[in-house]
Amino acid sequence: MTTSDICPACGARNDCSMANPDTVEQPCWCYGVTIDPEIIRALPLTQRDLTCLCPRCAKVQNQLQSAQSESLT
């Protein structure tokens, strides 16, 4: 399965590590956040579970910032 680096909701880059050959062995940022199931359900069925949303569309920027702050301390 090929993973896309494009957000299915907005078309921006999604920063998916699995879509980048240089980081494919690293876990994606989305593994460490909780995405509201309603956001996933809002996507058309044909776009679900194929690629990552971008952090903005997944509405997880605060979670990512918290995780980065915690890793620095």
N, C-alpha and C positions, 0 to 999 in steps of 0.2 A: 504494500500500500504506500502510495506517495502522499506525503503530507504537504499541504500548501502553506506558504508564508503570508497568505492574504486572508484577512478577516472576512468571513462570509457575510457579515452584516453591513460593513461600511466600505470594504475594499482597500483599507489601509494595511500596512504591514502589521502582523500580529506578534512578532518576536518569538515565534514557536521554535524552540531549540531542536525539535525533531525534524523540522523542515530545512534546517541548515546542515549541510554535510559536515561542517567543522564541529558542530555541537550535538549531532544526532544521538550520541551516547549519553548525553546529560538529560536529566529530567526537565520537562518544560515548566515554565513559571506557573502554568495553570494547575499543576499538581499540588501546589502549596496554598491554594486559595479556595474559597467557597463561592461558587457562582449560583446565584438565585435560579432555581429551576424554571421560573417564569420567563427568564431571559432566553433560556434554551428553547422553551416551548414557543416563544414568539418567532423563532426562525422557521422558515418553510421546511417541511420534512426532508426535502431533497438536499438541504444544507446542514442538517444536524449530524453530529458525530463524524464529520469528515476532516475538519481542521479547527484550530483554535480561533476563538474570537480574539480581538485585540483587547488589552486591559481596559480601554475606555468603554467599549461596547459591553464587556463583561461586568463593568461597574465594580472593579476590584482595585482601583488605583490605591485606595487607602490601605487595603490589606497588603499590597506589595510594598508600600512605603514603610509600613510597620515592620514587615519582615526584614527589609534592608536595615532599618534602624537597630533591630534586635541583633542582627549579624555583626554590626559594628561595635557592639558593646560586649 
